[in-house]
Amino acid sequence: MELQVEPNKPNKPNKKTSKIIWIWGVVPLILLVAIVYLISSLGTGIKDKAVAPIEVLDIQRIILTEDGFTLKVLNTGPEEVTIAQVVVNDAFWNADFSPGATIERFGQTEIKIPYGWVEADPYTIVLITTNGLLFTGEVPIAAMTPEVDTNRFLQYALIGFYVGVVPVGLGLLWFPFMRRFSERGIQAVLALTVGLLFFLVIDTFQEGFELGATAPGVFQGTGIVWFAALLSFLFLVAVDQASEKKGGTSGKRVAYKIAGGIGLHNLGEGLAIGAAFATGESALGTFLIIGFTLHNVTEGVGIAAPLLKDKPNWKTFLTLAVVAGGPAIIGTWTGGFVFNPTLAALFFGIGAGAILQVVYVISKMILREASKSGSPAVSWTNFTGLTLGILIMYATAILVN
């Protein structure tokens, strides 16, 4: 006679047990808040005074008008700060503060300095606090800050169109020529696309780190780039896996992913161009337009590569050109009228993660196609395509730098 032992069944929590569980979940949070409050209100018990006052002011933007300078100043330090004096080119100057000269933590004030500046001259503006700390803002080349009007708005839109949509569209015109390639040639084109995108990933990270370094330290601009890149990469991987379960990854879908990632990169290029014109460096802005236009033609080739086995229509190519190049228009507007290094670093991080995820997807496509044909994934043909993609982007990037 065999004894049958029934498996232990988990006890279903009743209402009373559920309430107790919720209490144990909330109590630690309440105690944590209480401890933080006590430390902040009563202190740590150490009575030592700070050797020096801790004050941090970030001059976010300097606007040049007919009446003088207008400064946007943000307090990112732990204490309130009071600005006692303003110095322009080693001369003390009167200034008006709105809402006031005392700035609370994370507060912002606007400083208007009536000063007869001369175009193309350099200026140094120093803010002196009541504790004697100095915070400096530089105007390398004095030029009137462009105002938001219809004419300037359309001009920036046209610049973004030239830099983004037009070159990407020209690159997409190579699609009929690339369709004549053999299976081995298509794999080489996909490898070339990986090379193009890999260069863009490195370039996007570098641009993001440079902007992050200029952002207020409290916002951890460099960290924002890393966090945004990681989260955008993992988010897109999760979306890609969900789409594969439903219907697989088509070439058209991959092309749109490439266009989206490149679009975020081109947003940064627009920021650089708009900021150059906003600071009066029109020669630099024109040079950037020419360089980015030549540089972005190769992006169209990378977008078209996953479509070589599909039959896309002209509407698909038009949409891809707008998705990849259109953000350059938004970037030019943002850089020209309202530039924020913290948000710019965030966008660059998102763009780097998006492009990196596309590299991951195309690499899987190469491996899958190689396994079907029985050819090695890391062949000399694919290696040549990858190397050529990196060299093409490097050579065109020299025109920008």
Backbone torsions as a table, in degrees:
resi	resn	phi	psi	omega
1	MET	NA	123.9	-178.0
2	GLU	-98.3	137.6	176.9
3	LEU	-89.2	130.1	178.3
4	GLN	-101.5	119.0	-178.7
5	VAL	-101.4	121.8	179.8
6	GLU	-76.8	137.8	178.0
7	PRO	-63.1	150.1	179.4
8	ASN	-67.5	128.1	179.3
9	LYS	-96.2	133.2	-179.9
10	PRO	-63.8	136.5	179.1
11	ASN	-71.8	131.1	177.1
12	LYS	-77.3	125.1	-178.4
13	PRO	-68.0	133.2	175.3
14	ASN	-82.6	-177.9	-175.7
15	LYS	-64.7	-38.0	-179.0
16	LYS	-65.6	-43.5	178.6
17	THR	-63.3	-39.6	179.6
18	SER	-61.4	-39.7	178.9
19	LYS	-64.7	-40.9	179.7
20	ILE	-63.9	-40.3	178.4
21	ILE	-61.4	-42.6	179.1
22	TRP	-64.5	-37.1	178.7
23	ILE	-62.5	-44.5	179.3
24	TRP	-66.6	-22.4	176.2
25	GLY	-79.6	-29.4	-175.1
26	VAL	-92.6	-33.5	-175.1
27	VAL	-55.5	-47.1	178.7
28	PRO	-58.8	-36.6	179.1
29	LEU	-66.3	-40.7	178.9
30	ILE	-64.3	-43.0	178.9
31	LEU	-64.9	-37.9	178.5
32	LEU	-63.1	-45.3	178.2
33	VAL	-61.6	-40.9	-179.8
34	ALA	-63.6	-41.5	-179.9
35	ILE	-65.1	-44.8	178.8
36	VAL	-61.8	-39.5	179.6
37	TYR	-64.7	-43.2	-179.6
38	LEU	-63.9	-42.4	179.6
39	ILE	-64.3	-42.7	-177.6
40	SER	-70.6	-31.3	-177.2
41	SER	-90.5	-41.2	-177.4
42	LEU	-92.8	-21.2	-178.4
43	GLY	87.1	-178.0	-177.5
44	THR	-94.7	-7.2	-177.4
45	GLY	95.7	-14.6	178.5
46	ILE	-84.3	121.8	-173.2
47	LYS	-97.7	6.4	-179.2
48	ASP	-63.1	137.2	176.9
49	LYS	-85.2	150.5	178.5
50	ALA	-65.9	137.8	179.7
51	VAL	-62.4	-38.8	-179.4
52	ALA	-140.7	148.9	178.2
53	PRO	-64.9	143.9	179.4
54	ILE	-101.2	102.8	179.3
55	GLU	-131.2	135.6	179.6
56	VAL	-136.6	119.2	174.9
57	LEU	-118.6	135.8	176.6
58	ASP	-115.8	117.2	175.3
59	ILE	-82.4	100.1	-172.4
60	GLN	-74.3	-36.2	-177.7
61	ARG	-157.0	144.8	174.1
62	ILE	-118.8	117.1	-178.0
63	ILE	-104.8	130.8	178.3
64	LEU	-103.2	122.6	178.8
65	THR	-123.4	179.2	178.1
66	GLU	-65.9	-24.8	-177.9
67	ASP	-89.1	-12.9	-179.8
68	GLY	142.8	-140.2	-177.5
69	PHE	-108.2	145.0	172.1
70	THR	-126.8	122.0	-176.6
71	LEU	-109.1	135.7	171.3
72	LYS	-101.5	114.4	-173.0
73	VAL	-119.3	133.6	-179.4
74	LEU	-120.5	133.9	176.8
75	ASN	-92.5	108.7	179.2
76	THR	-108.9	14.5	178.3
77	GLY	-88.3	177.4	-177.7
78	PRO	-80.4	-13.3	-175.8
79	GLU	-127.6	164.4	174.6
80	GLU	-70.9	150.6	-176.1
81	VAL	-127.7	138.8	175.9
82	THR	-116.3	124.4	179.0
83	ILE	-86.4	120.8	-176.3
84	ALA	-93.4	-39.7	-175.3
85	GLN	-143.6	156.8	177.0
86	VAL	-125.4	131.4	-179.1
87	VAL	-121.0	129.7	176.7
88	VAL	-119.8	116.2	-178.6
89	ASN	49.3	52.2	175.4
90	ASP	67.9	15.2	177.8
91	ALA	-122.7	130.6	177.4
92	PHE	-67.5	139.1	-173.2
93	TRP	-139.2	149.6	176.1
94	ASN	-73.4	152.3	-179.3
95	ALA	-153.0	150.9	175.5
96	ASP	-109.1	134.9	-177.2
97	PHE	-112.6	135.5	177.6
98	SER	-136.1	115.9	8.6
99	PRO	-82.4	-17.5	179.8
100	GLY	-175.1	172.6	-178.7
101	ALA	-78.6	-19.3	177.5
102	THR	-93.6	125.5	-175.1
103	ILE	-117.2	123.0	175.6
104	GLU	-71.3	166.9	178.2
105	ARG	-61.7	133.1	-175.1
106	PHE	62.3	15.1	174.0
107	GLY	-88.1	164.7	-177.6
108	GLN	-133.3	144.7	175.4
109	THR	-134.7	156.5	178.4
110	GLU	-114.0	127.1	-177.5
111	ILE	-112.3	120.7	177.3
112	LYS	-106.5	121.9	-177.5
113	ILE	-114.8	109.8	177.4
114	PRO	-72.5	106.7	-173.6
115	TYR	-145.8	132.3	179.3
116	GLY	-85.1	79.9	-177.6
117	TRP	-76.3	158.1	-179.1
118	VAL	-112.1	133.1	-176.5
119	GLU	-60.4	138.4	177.3
120	ALA	77.3	-2.8	176.8
121	ASP	-85.0	150.4	176.0
122	PRO	-86.3	150.2	178.9
123	TYR	-139.8	146.0	175.6
124	THR	-122.9	124.0	-179.5
125	ILE	-113.1	125.2	-178.0
126	VAL	-118.1	131.1	175.0
127	LEU	-104.0	127.3	-179.2
128	ILE	-111.1	124.3	179.7
129	THR	-85.0	171.4	179.1
130	THR	-65.0	-21.2	177.4
131	ASN	-90.7	3.2	175.7
132	GLY	86.1	10.1	177.8
133	LEU	-82.8	147.3	-176.1
134	LEU	-112.1	137.3	175.8
135	PHE	-132.5	125.7	-168.1
136	THR	-112.8	140.1	172.0
137	GLY	-123.0	138.9	-176.0
138	GLU	-111.6	140.6	169.2
139	VAL	-120.0	93.3	-175.0
140	PRO	-62.0	-42.8	-179.6
141	ILE	-136.7	112.9	-177.1
142	ALA	-70.0	127.6	176.9
143	ALA	-155.3	148.0	-179.1
144	MET	-60.5	128.9	177.3
145	THR	-71.5	126.2	-177.5
146	PRO	-64.2	137.0	177.4
147	GLU	-91.6	156.8	179.2
148	VAL	-77.0	106.5	173.6
149	ASP	-137.4	170.6	-174.5
150	THR	-62.1	-42.1	-177.6
151	ASN	-63.1	-49.8	-179.5
152	ARG	-65.8	-37.2	179.0
153	PHE	-60.4	-44.8	179.9
154	LEU	-71.2	-36.4	178.1
155	GLN	-61.6	-45.0	178.0
156	TYR	-64.7	-37.6	178.0
157	ALA	-63.1	-39.6	179.5
158	LEU	-67.1	-38.2	177.1
159	ILE	-62.4	-46.9	178.1
160	GLY	-61.3	-34.8	177.5
161	PHE	-66.1	-43.6	178.3
162	TYR	-63.0	-41.3	-174.1
163	VAL	-78.5	-36.9	-172.9
164	GLY	-100.6	-65.1	-170.8
165	VAL	-69.4	-45.9	-175.1
166	VAL	-62.4	-53.3	-178.6
167	PRO	-64.4	-37.0	177.6
168	VAL	-63.8	-40.9	177.0
169	GLY	-62.7	-39.1	177.4
170	LEU	-64.5	-38.8	178.1
171	GLY	-65.3	-34.8	178.8
172	LEU	-67.4	-20.8	179.9
173	LEU	-67.0	-13.1	177.2
174	TRP	-78.6	-2.5	-176.1
175	PHE	-57.4	-48.7	179.7
176	PRO	-60.2	-35.7	179.1
177	PHE	-67.8	-41.4	-178.0
178	MET	-70.6	-23.2	-179.2
179	ARG	-68.7	-15.5	179.1
180	ARG	-80.0	-6.3	-177.3
181	PHE	-71.7	153.8	175.4
182	SER	-76.4	179.8	178.2
183	GLU	-59.4	-40.8	179.0
184	ARG	-66.6	-37.9	178.9
185	GLY	-68.3	-36.0	177.7
186	ILE	-64.0	-41.0	176.8
187	GLN	-62.3	-37.2	178.2
188	ALA	-65.7	-37.9	177.8
189	VAL	-66.4	-40.2	176.5
190	LEU	-63.0	-40.0	176.7
191	ALA	-64.8	-38.8	175.7
192	LEU	-61.0	-38.8	177.7
193	THR	-63.0	-40.6	177.0
194	VAL	-61.0	-40.7	177.8
195	GLY	-62.7	-43.5	178.0
196	LEU	-59.8	-48.0	-176.1
197	LEU	-70.3	-35.4	179.2
198	PHE	-62.3	-40.7	176.5
199	PHE	-63.2	-41.4	-179.8
200	LEU	-63.7	-36.3	178.0
201	VAL	-60.5	-49.9	-179.9
202	ILE	-61.6	-44.5	-178.8
203	ASP	-64.0	-40.6	-179.9
204	THR	-66.2	-41.9	176.6
205	PHE	-60.6	-44.3	-178.5
206	GLN	-63.1	-44.3	178.3
207	GLU	-62.2	-42.1	179.3
208	GLY	-63.2	-40.9	179.5
209	PHE	-66.2	-38.3	178.9
210	GLU	-63.4	-43.9	178.7
211	LEU	-70.0	-38.6	178.9
212	GLY	-61.6	-33.2	179.3
213	ALA	-68.5	-26.6	179.1
214	THR	-88.7	-9.6	179.2
215	ALA	-74.4	157.9	176.0
216	PRO	-53.9	135.2	-173.9
217	GLY	-59.0	-30.8	-177.4
218	VAL	-64.8	-24.2	-179.4
219	PHE	-87.1	-5.9	176.5
220	GLN	51.7	64.0	-174.7
221	GLY	-57.3	-41.6	179.2
222	THR	-64.9	-41.0	177.5
223	GLY	-64.1	-35.5	178.0
224	ILE	-58.6	-40.2	179.6
225	VAL	-61.3	-47.3	-179.7
226	TRP	-63.8	-46.3	-177.3
227	PHE	-64.2	-44.2	-179.3
228	ALA	-64.5	-40.2	179.6
229	ALA	-64.2	-45.4	-178.9
230	LEU	-63.6	-46.9	-176.9
231	LEU	-67.8	-40.4	179.3
232	SER	-67.1	-38.2	177.6
233	PHE	-62.5	-49.5	-178.6
234	LEU	-66.3	-37.1	178.5
235	PHE	-62.8	-45.3	-179.0
236	LEU	-69.6	-33.5	175.4
237	VAL	-63.6	-42.5	178.5
238	ALA	-63.7	-42.4	177.8
239	VAL	-63.7	-40.5	-179.6
240	ASP	-64.5	-41.4	179.0
241	GLN	-65.9	-37.9	177.4
242	ALA	-65.6	-39.1	179.5
243	SER	-69.7	-33.0	178.2
244	GLU	-65.4	-35.7	178.4
245	LYS	-66.6	-32.4	-178.2
246	LYS	-79.5	-46.5	-175.5
247	GLY	-157.3	15.4	178.6
248	GLY	82.6	171.0	-179.6
249	THR	-102.8	110.9	-179.5
250	SER	-87.7	162.6	177.9
251	GLY	-63.0	-34.6	179.7
252	LYS	-65.3	-41.3	179.3
253	ARG	-64.7	-41.5	178.4
254	VAL	-63.9	-39.5	179.2
255	ALA	-61.2	-40.4	178.6
256	TYR	-68.1	-34.3	176.3
257	LYS	-64.5	-43.6	177.5
258	ILE	-61.1	-44.9	-179.5
259	ALA	-61.9	-39.7	179.1
260	GLY	-65.6	-44.0	178.3
261	GLY	-64.2	-43.2	178.4
262	ILE	-66.5	-33.9	177.8
263	GLY	-59.7	-41.9	177.4
264	LEU	-65.6	-35.1	175.9
265	HIS	-66.1	-43.1	180.0
266	ASN	-68.2	-24.2	172.5
267	LEU	-58.3	-42.4	177.6
268	GLY	-65.2	-36.6	177.9
269	GLU	-64.5	-39.7	176.5
270	GLY	-63.0	-37.8	177.1
271	LEU	-58.9	-43.5	-179.4
272	ALA	-63.7	-42.8	-178.9
273	ILE	-67.2	-47.2	-179.3
274	GLY	-61.9	-41.0	179.7
275	ALA	-65.3	-35.4	179.1
276	ALA	-63.6	-45.1	179.6
277	PHE	-70.2	-33.8	-179.1
278	ALA	-66.7	-30.6	179.6
279	THR	-91.8	8.0	176.6
280	GLY	85.7	4.4	-179.5
281	GLU	-91.4	70.1	-176.2
282	SER	-67.0	-33.7	178.3
283	ALA	-63.3	-43.5	177.1
284	LEU	-63.5	-42.4	179.5
285	GLY	-60.4	-42.5	178.3
286	THR	-64.9	-41.2	178.7
287	PHE	-63.0	-40.1	178.3
288	LEU	-65.0	-38.0	178.8
289	ILE	-60.3	-48.2	-179.5
290	ILE	-63.7	-45.6	-178.3
291	GLY	-64.3	-46.1	-179.4
292	PHE	-66.8	-34.5	179.1
293	THR	-62.3	-47.5	177.4
294	LEU	-64.8	-37.9	-177.5
295	HIS	-66.9	-35.5	-172.0
296	ASN	-85.0	-10.0	177.1
297	VAL	-61.1	-38.1	-178.8
298	THR	-65.8	-23.5	179.6
299	GLU	-65.9	-33.4	177.6
300	GLY	-63.1	-35.2	177.2
301	VAL	-62.9	-44.9	179.6
302	GLY	-63.6	-36.5	179.7
303	ILE	-69.1	-36.9	-176.9
304	ALA	-75.8	-22.0	-173.2
305	ALA	-56.4	-45.5	-179.2
306	PRO	-68.6	-10.5	-176.6
307	LEU	-92.9	2.6	-171.2
308	LEU	-64.3	-23.8	178.5
309	LYS	-100.2	0.9	178.3
310	ASP	-102.1	179.0	177.1
311	LYS	-125.9	72.1	-178.9
312	PRO	-74.8	153.0	176.4
313	ASN	-99.4	179.8	-175.2
314	TRP	-67.0	-27.6	178.3
315	LYS	-65.5	-36.1	178.0
316	THR	-62.9	-45.6	-179.6
317	PHE	-65.3	-39.0	179.2
318	LEU	-64.3	-43.1	179.3
319	THR	-64.4	-42.2	179.1
320	LEU	-61.9	-40.5	178.6
321	ALA	-63.5	-38.8	-180.0
322	VAL	-71.2	-42.3	-179.8
323	VAL	-62.6	-42.1	-177.7
324	ALA	-79.8	-38.0	-174.6
325	GLY	-98.8	-24.7	-177.8
326	GLY	-57.6	-40.5	179.4
327	PRO	-58.2	-21.5	176.5
328	ALA	-62.3	-32.8	177.0
329	ILE	-65.5	-46.7	179.1
330	ILE	-62.7	-39.8	178.8
331	GLY	-63.8	-39.5	178.7
332	THR	-65.1	-42.5	175.5
333	TRP	-60.2	-47.0	-177.0
334	THR	-64.9	-46.1	180.0
335	GLY	-65.9	-33.3	-177.5
336	GLY	-79.9	-32.9	-173.9
337	PHE	-110.4	-44.8	-177.4
338	VAL	-139.2	105.8	-178.3
339	PHE	-112.9	128.0	178.6
340	ASN	-129.3	112.1	-176.2
341	PRO	-62.7	-30.7	-179.7
342	THR	-66.8	-48.1	178.5
343	LEU	-66.5	-36.3	178.4
344	ALA	-62.9	-42.0	176.8
345	ALA	-61.9	-38.5	177.9
346	LEU	-62.0	-45.4	-179.4
347	PHE	-64.7	-39.4	178.6
348	PHE	-64.6	-39.4	177.3
349	GLY	-63.2	-44.3	177.4
350	ILE	-61.4	-42.1	179.8
351	GLY	-64.0	-41.0	179.3
352	ALA	-63.6	-42.8	178.2
353	GLY	-64.7	-39.1	179.5
354	ALA	-65.7	-43.6	179.5
355	ILE	-66.3	-39.5	179.3
356	LEU	-62.4	-37.6	177.9
357	GLN	-66.9	-35.0	177.8
358	VAL	-67.6	-39.2	175.1
359	VAL	-58.1	-41.5	178.9
360	TYR	-62.4	-43.9	-178.4
361	VAL	-66.4	-44.9	-178.4
362	ILE	-67.6	-36.7	176.6
363	SER	-60.2	-39.7	176.3
364	LYS	-65.2	-36.1	177.3
365	MET	-63.3	-42.7	179.5
366	ILE	-62.2	-44.1	179.1
367	LEU	-62.8	-40.7	-179.2
368	ARG	-66.7	-44.5	-180.0
369	GLU	-67.1	-36.0	179.2
370	ALA	-66.8	-39.2	179.5
371	SER	-67.5	-33.9	178.1
372	LYS	-66.6	-42.3	-177.4
373	SER	-85.5	-9.9	-179.7
374	GLY	77.6	11.2	179.6
375	SER	-95.4	156.5	179.3
376	PRO	-69.8	140.5	179.9
377	ALA	-68.9	-38.7	178.7
378	VAL	-99.0	77.4	178.5
379	SER	-98.9	169.5	178.2
380	TRP	-64.8	-32.5	178.3
381	THR	-64.7	-47.0	179.5
382	ASN	-66.9	-38.9	177.8
383	PHE	-62.3	-40.6	178.4
384	THR	-64.1	-41.6	178.3
385	GLY	-63.3	-43.0	178.2
386	LEU	-61.5	-47.0	-179.4
387	THR	-63.9	-41.8	-180.0
388	LEU	-63.1	-39.1	178.4
389	GLY	-61.4	-43.4	178.8
390	ILE	-65.8	-42.3	-178.7
391	LEU	-66.2	-38.0	178.8
392	ILE	-62.0	-47.9	-179.7
393	MET	-65.3	-37.7	179.1
394	TYR	-64.1	-43.2	-177.6
395	ALA	-66.4	-42.3	179.4
396	THR	-72.3	-28.9	178.0
397	ALA	-67.2	-28.7	177.1
398	ILE	-59.4	-34.1	179.4
399	LEU	-64.4	-30.3	179.7
400	VAL	-80.5	-45.3	-175.9
401	ASN	-70.6	NA	NA
